[in-house]
Amino acid sequence: MFSLPAATLSSLSIPAVAATGNKALLKPAICAYSFREALKAKTMTYEDLIRLTADLGAEGMDMTVYWFPDTSDQFLNSVRRTAYKSCVSIYSIAIRSVMTQPTPELRVKEAEEVKKWVDVAVRLGAGHIRVFGGTVPKGATDDQAVDWVVEVLQRSSEYAASKGVILGLEDHGGITARAETVLKIVRKVNSPWVGVNLDTGNFNIDPYKEIEMCLPYAANVQLKTLIRDETGKRIPSDWDRILKMLAQAGYRGYLALEYEDKEAPETAVPRLIAKLRQLTAKYSAV
């Protein structure tokens, strides 16, 4: 298995991306995935979404890349210019990845793919990339899958570190369904350039407890309107409770609304961002 030199490991500190002070600083943001249908249908452009983000008073864009027409200089520079002129920070991009690859060759290939998106993040001015761990392949054990994710993250994070970009591993089902396993992976990678992309709507067992477990490692937070109760049923998420937890943990960063509910995002997102702005103001500098 691929590993960093012992001298390098000894110089790193964990938690990887925990806040450095006691006062929280929470910034409202929008995840592009909230407008996935419009982006997919090309009835909304990424530039349109940036301008909407500014109009709604959100400060950041967590830019899901799934519907990029390409990664040409023409497209990326246009997006970056629009963000600058709109006073919106493209602080993160979100990519698809499957790091539970069962062969060394596939793991090298997966790391190379992440590296390509690191370059895109740099060109957009983003300091963070959301990545997925993947599902456990048939016939493999959880321990094997954990080691495979660790290997891919170690390979790709070396390059990300050289570019000043943090990789955030999301709790996204599969091998990352439980906070315990997400943290096991992050700790084994042992890099200040790898943290947790904390999705508040993805834990299924004891979500508030698992959210709390991840807070010291949170590099980015994606906030959803729904959360699962102890029976697995989706119920409204207690945003006030979550933001209070973030503040008490000293989190400093963005909270990206990732809207997935039934109401049209064109009407739901403005109302939810207004609520999020109130809560981030309430709990910042606590």
C-alpha positions as CSV (number, residue, x, y, z in Angstrom):
1,M,0.0,0.0,0.0
2,F,1.1,3.5,-0.8
3,S,2.3,5.5,2.3
4,L,4.0,8.8,3.1
5,P,7.5,8.8,4.5
6,A,7.7,8.6,8.3
7,A,9.5,11.9,8.5
8,T,6.6,13.6,6.6
9,L,4.0,11.9,8.8
10,S,5.7,13.0,12.0
11,S,5.4,16.6,10.9
12,L,1.7,16.6,10.5
13,S,-0.9,17.3,13.1
14,I,-4.5,16.0,13.5
15,P,-7.2,17.2,13.6
16,A,-6.4,18.3,10.1
17,V,-8.6,21.4,9.7
18,A,-10.0,22.2,13.1
19,A,-10.6,25.9,13.9
20,T,-7.6,27.6,15.4
21,G,-9.6,29.8,17.8
22,N,-12.6,29.6,20.1
23,K,-14.9,31.9,18.2
24,A,-16.9,30.6,15.3
25,L,-17.2,32.3,12.0
26,L,-20.1,31.0,9.9
27,K,-20.7,32.1,6.3
28,P,-23.9,31.3,4.3
29,A,-23.4,29.7,0.9
30,I,-25.3,27.9,-1.8
31,C,-24.4,24.5,-3.2
32,A,-24.9,24.4,-7.0
33,Y,-26.5,21.0,-6.6
34,S,-29.6,22.8,-5.3
35,F,-30.3,23.9,-8.9
36,R,-29.3,20.6,-10.5
37,E,-32.4,20.3,-12.8
38,A,-32.0,23.8,-14.2
39,L,-28.2,23.4,-14.7
40,K,-28.8,20.0,-16.3
41,A,-31.4,21.4,-18.6
42,K,-29.3,24.4,-19.4
43,T,-32.1,26.8,-18.4
44,M,-29.6,28.2,-15.8
45,T,-25.9,28.8,-16.3
46,Y,-23.3,28.7,-13.5
47,E,-22.9,32.5,-14.0
48,D,-26.7,32.9,-13.5
49,L,-26.4,30.9,-10.2
50,I,-23.5,33.1,-9.0
51,R,-25.5,36.2,-9.6
52,L,-28.5,34.7,-7.8
53,T,-26.2,33.8,-4.9
54,A,-25.2,37.4,-4.6
55,D,-28.8,38.7,-4.9
56,L,-29.8,36.4,-2.0
57,G,-27.0,37.6,0.2
58,A,-25.1,34.4,0.4
59,E,-21.3,34.8,0.4
60,G,-20.0,31.6,-1.1
61,M,-20.6,29.1,-3.9
62,D,-20.0,25.3,-3.4
63,M,-19.8,24.6,-7.1
64,T,-20.9,21.1,-8.1
65,V,-19.0,20.4,-11.4
66,Y,-21.3,17.8,-12.9
67,W,-22.8,20.1,-15.5
68,F,-19.7,22.0,-16.6
69,P,-19.7,22.2,-20.4
70,D,-15.9,21.8,-20.3
71,T,-12.9,23.0,-18.3
72,S,-11.5,25.4,-20.9
73,D,-9.9,28.6,-19.9
74,Q,-12.8,30.4,-21.6
75,F,-15.4,28.8,-19.4
76,L,-13.5,28.8,-16.1
77,N,-12.3,32.4,-16.5
78,S,-15.8,33.6,-17.3
79,V,-17.1,31.9,-14.2
80,R,-14.3,33.3,-12.0
81,R,-14.8,36.8,-13.4
82,T,-18.5,36.6,-12.7
83,A,-17.9,35.5,-9.1
84,Y,-15.4,38.3,-8.5
85,K,-17.8,41.0,-10.0
86,S,-20.6,39.5,-7.9
87,C,-18.5,39.5,-4.7
88,V,-19.2,35.7,-4.3
89,S,-16.4,33.3,-3.3
90,I,-16.1,30.1,-5.3
91,Y,-14.6,28.4,-2.2
92,S,-15.2,24.8,-3.1
93,I,-16.0,22.5,-6.0
94,A,-17.7,19.1,-5.7
95,I,-16.7,16.2,-7.8
96,R,-17.6,12.5,-8.2
97,S,-15.0,10.0,-7.2
98,V,-14.9,6.3,-6.3
99,M,-11.8,5.6,-4.2
100,T,-12.7,2.0,-3.2
101,Q,-10.9,0.7,-6.3
102,P,-9.8,-2.9,-5.9
103,T,-6.6,-2.8,-7.9
104,P,-3.4,-0.7,-7.6
105,E,-3.8,0.5,-11.2
106,L,-7.4,1.7,-10.7
107,R,-6.4,3.5,-7.5
108,V,-3.6,5.3,-9.3
109,K,-6.0,6.2,-12.1
110,E,-8.5,7.5,-9.5
111,A,-5.9,9.7,-7.8
112,E,-4.9,11.1,-11.2
113,E,-8.5,12.1,-11.8
114,V,-8.7,13.9,-8.5
115,K,-5.5,15.7,-9.4
116,K,-7.1,17.0,-12.6
117,W,-9.9,18.6,-10.5
118,V,-7.3,20.1,-8.2
119,D,-6.0,22.1,-11.1
120,V,-9.6,23.2,-12.0
121,A,-10.1,24.3,-8.4
122,V,-7.0,26.3,-8.5
123,R,-8.1,28.0,-11.7
124,L,-11.4,28.9,-10.1
125,G,-9.8,30.1,-6.9
126,A,-11.3,27.3,-4.8
127,G,-9.5,26.1,-1.7
128,H,-11.5,22.9,-1.2
129,I,-12.8,19.9,-3.1
130,R,-15.6,17.6,-2.0
131,V,-14.8,13.9,-2.8
132,F,-16.6,10.6,-2.3
133,G,-15.2,7.4,-0.9
134,G,-17.3,5.0,-2.8
135,T,-19.1,1.7,-2.1
136,V,-17.4,-1.5,-0.9
137,P,-16.8,-3.8,-3.9
138,K,-18.4,-7.2,-3.9
139,G,-16.1,-9.7,-2.2
140,A,-14.1,-7.0,-0.4
141,T,-14.1,-6.2,3.3
142,D,-14.7,-2.9,4.9
143,D,-11.1,-2.8,6.2
144,Q,-9.8,-3.4,2.6
145,A,-12.0,-0.6,1.3
146,V,-10.8,1.8,4.0
147,D,-7.2,1.1,3.1
148,W,-8.0,1.7,-0.6
149,V,-9.6,5.1,0.1
150,V,-6.7,6.0,2.3
151,E,-4.2,5.2,-0.5
152,V,-6.1,7.3,-3.1
153,L,-6.4,10.2,-0.6
154,Q,-2.7,10.0,0.3
155,R,-1.7,10.1,-3.4
156,S,-4.1,12.9,-4.4
157,S,-3.6,15.0,-1.3
158,E,0.2,15.2,-1.8
159,Y,-0.6,17.0,-5.1
160,A,-3.5,19.0,-3.6
161,A,-1.1,20.2,-0.8
162,S,1.3,21.4,-3.4
163,K,-1.5,23.6,-4.9
164,G,-2.9,24.7,-1.5
165,V,-6.2,22.8,-1.9
166,I,-8.0,20.8,0.9
167,L,-9.8,17.5,0.1
168,G,-13.0,17.0,2.0
169,L,-14.2,13.4,2.3
170,E,-18.0,13.4,2.4
171,D,-20.2,11.1,4.6
172,H,-22.0,9.8,1.5
173,G,-23.1,6.2,2.2
174,G,-21.0,3.2,1.1
175,I,-17.8,3.0,3.0
176,T,-18.4,6.5,4.4
177,A,-21.9,5.8,5.8
178,R,-20.8,6.1,9.4
179,A,-18.9,8.9,11.1
180,E,-16.6,6.4,12.8
181,T,-15.4,5.1,9.4
182,V,-15.1,8.6,7.9
183,L,-12.9,9.6,10.8
184,K,-10.9,6.4,10.6
185,I,-10.0,7.2,7.0
186,V,-9.1,10.8,7.7
187,R,-6.9,9.9,10.7
188,K,-5.1,7.2,8.7
189,V,-4.4,9.6,5.9
190,N,-3.0,12.0,8.5
191,S,-2.7,15.1,6.4
192,P,-3.7,18.7,7.2
193,W,-4.9,18.8,3.6
194,V,-7.6,16.1,4.1
195,G,-10.7,16.7,6.2
196,V,-14.4,16.0,6.3
197,N,-17.0,17.4,3.9
198,L,-19.8,17.2,6.5
199,D,-23.1,16.6,4.9
200,T,-25.7,17.0,7.6
201,G,-28.4,15.0,5.8
202,N,-26.6,11.8,5.1
203,F,-26.2,10.0,8.5
204,N,-28.9,7.3,9.1
205,I,-28.4,6.1,12.7
206,D,-27.8,8.9,15.2
207,P,-27.3,11.9,12.9
208,Y,-26.8,14.7,15.5
209,K,-24.2,12.6,17.4
210,E,-22.4,11.7,14.2
211,I,-22.4,15.3,13.0
212,E,-20.8,16.2,16.4
213,M,-18.2,13.6,16.0
214,C,-17.1,15.0,12.6
215,L,-17.0,18.7,13.7
216,P,-13.3,18.9,14.6
217,Y,-12.4,17.7,11.2
218,A,-14.9,19.6,9.1
219,A,-13.4,21.4,6.1
220,N,-16.8,22.3,4.7
221,V,-20.4,21.9,5.8
222,Q,-23.3,21.1,3.5
223,L,-26.6,21.9,5.2
224,K,-29.8,20.1,4.2
225,T,-33.4,20.7,5.2
226,L,-34.1,17.0,6.1
227,I,-32.4,14.6,8.5
228,R,-33.2,11.0,9.6
229,D,-34.7,10.2,12.9
230,E,-34.0,7.0,14.9
231,T,-36.4,5.0,12.6
232,G,-34.7,6.2,9.4
233,K,-37.6,8.5,8.5
234,R,-36.7,11.8,7.0
235,I,-37.8,14.7,9.2
236,P,-37.1,18.5,9.2
237,S,-33.5,19.2,10.2
238,D,-33.0,21.4,13.3
239,W,-30.7,24.0,11.9
240,D,-30.5,26.0,15.1
241,R,-29.2,22.9,16.9
242,I,-26.7,22.2,14.2
243,L,-25.3,25.7,14.0
244,K,-25.1,25.9,17.8
245,M,-23.0,22.7,17.6
246,L,-20.8,24.3,14.9
247,A,-20.3,27.4,17.0
248,Q,-19.4,25.5,20.1
249,A,-16.9,23.6,18.1
250,G,-15.3,26.8,16.9
251,Y,-16.0,26.0,13.2
252,R,-14.8,28.7,10.8
253,G,-16.1,28.3,7.3
254,Y,-19.0,28.1,4.9
255,L,-22.4,26.4,5.3
256,A,-23.6,25.6,1.9
257,L,-27.3,25.0,1.5
258,E,-27.7,21.8,-0.5
259,Y,-31.4,21.8,-1.2
260,E,-33.1,18.4,-2.2
261,D,-36.7,18.7,-1.0
262,K,-39.9,18.7,-3.1
263,E,-40.6,22.4,-3.4
264,A,-39.1,24.1,-6.4
265,P,-35.6,25.6,-5.5
266,E,-36.6,28.9,-7.2
267,T,-39.0,29.5,-4.3
268,A,-37.5,27.4,-1.5
269,V,-33.9,28.5,-1.7
270,P,-34.5,32.3,-1.2
271,R,-36.5,31.6,1.9
272,L,-34.0,29.1,3.3
273,I,-31.0,31.4,2.6
274,A,-32.8,34.2,4.5
275,K,-33.1,31.8,7.4
276,L,-29.5,30.6,7.1
277,R,-28.3,34.2,7.1
278,Q,-30.1,34.9,10.3
279,L,-28.6,31.8,12.0
280,T,-25.0,32.4,10.8
281,A,-25.2,35.9,12.2
282,K,-26.6,34.6,15.4
283,Y,-23.9,32.0,16.0
284,S,-20.8,33.7,14.5
285,A,-18.3,34.9,17.1
286,V,-20.0,32.9,19.8
